[in-house]
Amino acid sequence: STTAELLASELNYTFYDIEEETKKRLETTLEDFVNTGTVYQRDAYRGELIEEILCEDEGNKVIAVTPMSYSTFFNYFLKRKDILAIELQDSPKNIFDRLIFSDENDVIYKDDDYKNQHKEEYLEEIRKDIEHYAKSFIHIKNKFNINNDPPEIVVRRIIDTYGLKSD
């Protein structure tokens, strides 16, 4: 979401983060949302939310979408000519290095001691997640490896790679 927010700012587009929009619209925490209903129901809600955002106003948008298991809730957006979907990818090690935590109130914090004590478990979970979501994101044609670059560099590379222009 950091990269998406910087990209939107650089291009003068409106930025949306699906997680933040979910929390705001449902007046809940992320912790409560992920413990409500089934994965299918949560992904259905996220799909509806994406559609609402796309219909809200004219103008270009950058939408940060967290991994979704049920691609049926976003695949039809990928067929639209006015949408450029980009899947950001990185290695498990690089993802682990950026790992942060949040508490039940969505307050973000770092705990490198705890993280490093459980490094192998986290790396295994990250590998599993990458494998699982690769199936969901198979129809996203634009795979972009961020190579552990800082978000500002990734944004510049995305703009250059896809020839994006500001509004």
C-alpha positions as a Markdown table, in Angstrom:
| # | Residue | x | y | z |
|---|---|---|---|---|
| 1 | Ser | 0.0 | 0.0 | 0.0 |
| 2 | Thr | 2.9 | 2.3 | 0.6 |
| 3 | Thr | 4.1 | 1.9 | -3.0 |
| 4 | Ala | 0.5 | 2.4 | -4.3 |
| 5 | Glu | 0.0 | 5.5 | -2.3 |
| 6 | Leu | 3.3 | 7.0 | -3.5 |
| 7 | Leu | 2.4 | 6.0 | -7.1 |
| 8 | Ala | -1.0 | 7.8 | -6.8 |
| 9 | Ser | 0.7 | 10.9 | -5.4 |
| 10 | Glu | 3.3 | 11.0 | -8.1 |
| 11 | Leu | 0.7 | 10.6 | -10.8 |
| 12 | Asn | -1.9 | 12.9 | -9.1 |
| 13 | Tyr | -4.4 | 10.0 | -9.0 |
| 14 | Thr | -6.8 | 9.3 | -6.2 |
| 15 | Phe | -5.5 | 6.6 | -3.8 |
| 16 | Tyr | -7.5 | 3.9 | -2.2 |
| 17 | Asp | -6.3 | 1.1 | 0.1 |
| 18 | Ile | -8.9 | -1.7 | 0.2 |
| 19 | Glu | -8.0 | -2.6 | 3.9 |
| 20 | Glu | -8.4 | 1.0 | 5.0 |
| 21 | Glu | -11.6 | 1.5 | 3.0 |
| 22 | Thr | -13.0 | -1.8 | 4.5 |
| 23 | Lys | -12.2 | -0.6 | 8.1 |
| 24 | Lys | -13.7 | 2.9 | 7.4 |
| 25 | Arg | -16.9 | 1.7 | 5.7 |
| 26 | Leu | -17.6 | -1.1 | 8.1 |
| 27 | Glu | -16.4 | 0.9 | 11.1 |
| 28 | Thr | -14.3 | -2.0 | 12.3 |
| 29 | Thr | -10.7 | -3.0 | 12.8 |
| 30 | Leu | -8.8 | -5.2 | 10.4 |
| 31 | Glu | -8.6 | -7.8 | 13.2 |
| 32 | Asp | -12.3 | -7.9 | 13.6 |
| 33 | Phe | -12.9 | -8.0 | 9.8 |
| 34 | Val | -10.6 | -11.0 | 9.2 |
| 35 | Asn | -12.4 | -12.9 | 12.0 |
| 36 | Thr | -15.9 | -12.2 | 10.6 |
| 37 | Gly | -17.6 | -14.6 | 8.2 |
| 38 | Thr | -15.7 | -16.8 | 5.7 |
| 39 | Val | -12.8 | -16.0 | 3.4 |
| 40 | Tyr | -15.3 | -16.2 | 0.6 |
| 41 | Gln | -17.6 | -13.6 | 2.2 |
| 42 | Arg | -14.7 | -11.3 | 3.0 |
| 43 | Asp | -13.4 | -11.5 | -0.6 |
| 44 | Ala | -17.0 | -10.9 | -1.9 |
| 45 | Tyr | -17.1 | -7.7 | 0.2 |
| 46 | Arg | -13.7 | -6.6 | -1.1 |
| 47 | Gly | -14.9 | -7.2 | -4.7 |
| 48 | Glu | -18.0 | -5.1 | -4.1 |
| 49 | Leu | -15.9 | -2.4 | -2.6 |
| 50 | Ile | -13.5 | -2.4 | -5.6 |
| 51 | Glu | -16.5 | -2.0 | -7.9 |
| 52 | Glu | -17.9 | 0.9 | -5.7 |
| 53 | Ile | -14.6 | 2.7 | -5.8 |
| 54 | Leu | -14.3 | 2.3 | -9.6 |
| 55 | Cys | -17.8 | 3.7 | -10.0 |
| 56 | Glu | -17.5 | 6.6 | -7.5 |
| 57 | Asp | -16.1 | 9.3 | -9.6 |
| 58 | Glu | -14.3 | 10.0 | -12.8 |
| 59 | Gly | -10.6 | 10.3 | -12.8 |
| 60 | Asn | -7.7 | 7.9 | -12.4 |
| 61 | Lys | -7.3 | 5.9 | -9.3 |
| 62 | Val | -4.6 | 3.6 | -7.7 |
| 63 | Ile | -6.2 | 0.9 | -5.6 |
| 64 | Ala | -4.0 | -1.1 | -3.3 |
| 65 | Val | -5.7 | -4.6 | -3.1 |
| 66 | Thr | -4.6 | -7.1 | -0.5 |
| 67 | Pro | -4.3 | -10.7 | -1.7 |
| 68 | Met | -7.7 | -12.3 | -2.3 |
| 69 | Ser | -8.3 | -16.1 | -2.5 |
| 70 | Tyr | -11.4 | -15.9 | -4.7 |
| 71 | Ser | -10.3 | -14.3 | -7.9 |
| 72 | Thr | -13.9 | -14.4 | -9.2 |
| 73 | Phe | -14.5 | -11.2 | -7.3 |
| 74 | Phe | -11.8 | -9.2 | -9.2 |
| 75 | Asn | -11.1 | -11.1 | -12.5 |
| 76 | Tyr | -13.8 | -9.3 | -14.5 |
| 77 | Phe | -12.1 | -5.9 | -13.6 |
| 78 | Leu | -9.0 | -7.2 | -15.3 |
| 79 | Lys | -10.8 | -7.4 | -18.7 |
| 80 | Arg | -11.5 | -3.7 | -18.7 |
| 81 | Lys | -9.4 | -1.7 | -21.1 |
| 82 | Asp | -9.3 | 1.2 | -18.6 |
| 83 | Ile | -7.6 | -0.9 | -15.8 |
| 84 | Leu | -3.9 | -1.6 | -15.5 |
| 85 | Ala | -3.5 | -4.3 | -12.9 |
| 86 | Ile | 0.0 | -4.9 | -11.6 |
| 87 | Glu | 1.0 | -7.6 | -9.2 |
| 88 | Leu | 3.9 | -6.6 | -7.1 |
| 89 | Gln | 6.2 | -9.5 | -6.3 |
| 90 | Asp | 9.3 | -10.1 | -4.2 |
| 91 | Ser | 11.2 | -12.9 | -2.7 |
| 92 | Pro | 10.2 | -14.5 | 0.7 |
| 93 | Lys | 13.4 | -13.2 | 2.3 |
| 94 | Asn | 12.7 | -9.6 | 1.1 |
| 95 | Ile | 9.1 | -9.8 | 2.3 |
| 96 | Phe | 10.3 | -11.1 | 5.6 |
| 97 | Asp | 12.7 | -8.3 | 6.0 |
| 98 | Arg | 9.9 | -5.8 | 5.6 |
| 99 | Leu | 7.6 | -7.6 | 8.0 |
| 100 | Ile | 5.8 | -5.5 | 10.6 |
| 101 | Phe | 3.0 | -6.3 | 13.0 |
| 102 | Ser | -0.2 | -4.8 | 14.1 |
| 103 | Asp | -2.2 | -5.2 | 17.3 |
| 104 | Glu | -5.9 | -5.8 | 17.7 |
| 105 | Asn | -6.5 | -2.1 | 17.3 |
| 106 | Asp | -4.5 | -2.0 | 14.0 |
| 107 | Val | -1.7 | -0.1 | 15.6 |
| 108 | Ile | 1.5 | -1.0 | 13.7 |
| 109 | Tyr | 4.7 | -1.9 | 15.5 |
| 110 | Lys | 8.0 | -3.6 | 14.9 |
| 111 | Asp | 9.3 | -6.4 | 17.0 |
| 112 | Asp | 12.5 | -7.6 | 15.3 |
| 113 | Asp | 13.5 | -9.8 | 18.2 |
| 114 | Tyr | 10.3 | -11.8 | 18.0 |
| 115 | Lys | 10.3 | -11.8 | 14.2 |
| 116 | Asn | 13.8 | -13.1 | 14.0 |
| 117 | Gln | 13.1 | -15.8 | 16.7 |
| 118 | His | 10.4 | -17.2 | 14.4 |
| 119 | Lys | 12.1 | -16.4 | 11.1 |
| 120 | Glu | 11.9 | -19.9 | 9.6 |
| 121 | Glu | 8.2 | -20.2 | 10.4 |
| 122 | Tyr | 7.5 | -16.8 | 8.9 |
| 123 | Leu | 9.5 | -17.6 | 5.8 |
| 124 | Glu | 7.6 | -20.9 | 5.3 |
| 125 | Glu | 4.2 | -19.0 | 5.7 |
| 126 | Ile | 5.3 | -16.4 | 3.2 |
| 127 | Arg | 6.3 | -19.1 | 0.7 |
| 128 | Lys | 2.9 | -20.8 | 1.2 |
| 129 | Asp | 1.1 | -17.4 | 0.7 |
| 130 | Ile | 3.1 | -16.7 | -2.5 |
| 131 | Glu | 2.2 | -20.1 | -3.9 |
| 132 | His | -1.5 | -19.9 | -2.9 |
| 133 | Tyr | -2.1 | -16.3 | -4.2 |
| 134 | Ala | -0.2 | -17.0 | -7.5 |
| 135 | Lys | -3.2 | -19.2 | -8.4 |
| 136 | Ser | -5.6 | -16.3 | -7.6 |
| 137 | Phe | -3.5 | -13.8 | -9.5 |
| 138 | Ile | -2.9 | -15.9 | -12.6 |
| 139 | His | -4.9 | -13.5 | -14.8 |
| 140 | Ile | -2.9 | -10.5 | -13.8 |
| 141 | Lys | -0.6 | -10.2 | -16.8 |
| 142 | Asn | 1.7 | -7.5 | -15.3 |
| 143 | Lys | 4.0 | -9.1 | -12.8 |
| 144 | Phe | 6.4 | -6.6 | -11.3 |
| 145 | Asn | 9.3 | -7.7 | -9.2 |
| 146 | Ile | 10.2 | -5.0 | -6.7 |
| 147 | Asn | 13.6 | -6.6 | -5.9 |
| 148 | Asn | 13.5 | -5.2 | -2.3 |
| 149 | Asp | 13.8 | -1.7 | -3.7 |
| 150 | Pro | 12.5 | 1.2 | -1.6 |
| 151 | Pro | 8.9 | 2.3 | -2.6 |
| 152 | Glu | 10.2 | 5.5 | -4.2 |
| 153 | Ile | 12.4 | 3.5 | -6.6 |
| 154 | Val | 9.6 | 1.0 | -7.3 |
| 155 | Val | 7.3 | 3.8 | -8.2 |
| 156 | Arg | 9.8 | 5.3 | -10.6 |
| 157 | Arg | 10.3 | 1.9 | -12.2 |
| 158 | Ile | 6.5 | 1.3 | -12.5 |
| 159 | Ile | 6.0 | 4.7 | -14.1 |
| 160 | Asp | 8.8 | 4.1 | -16.6 |
| 161 | Thr | 7.9 | 0.4 | -17.3 |
| 162 | Tyr | 4.2 | 1.2 | -18.1 |
| 163 | Gly | 4.7 | 4.7 | -19.5 |
| 164 | Leu | 2.3 | 6.2 | -17.0 |
| 165 | Lys | 1.5 | 9.9 | -17.1 |
| 166 | Ser | 0.2 | 12.2 | -14.4 |
| 167 | Asp | -3.3 | 13.7 | -14.7 |
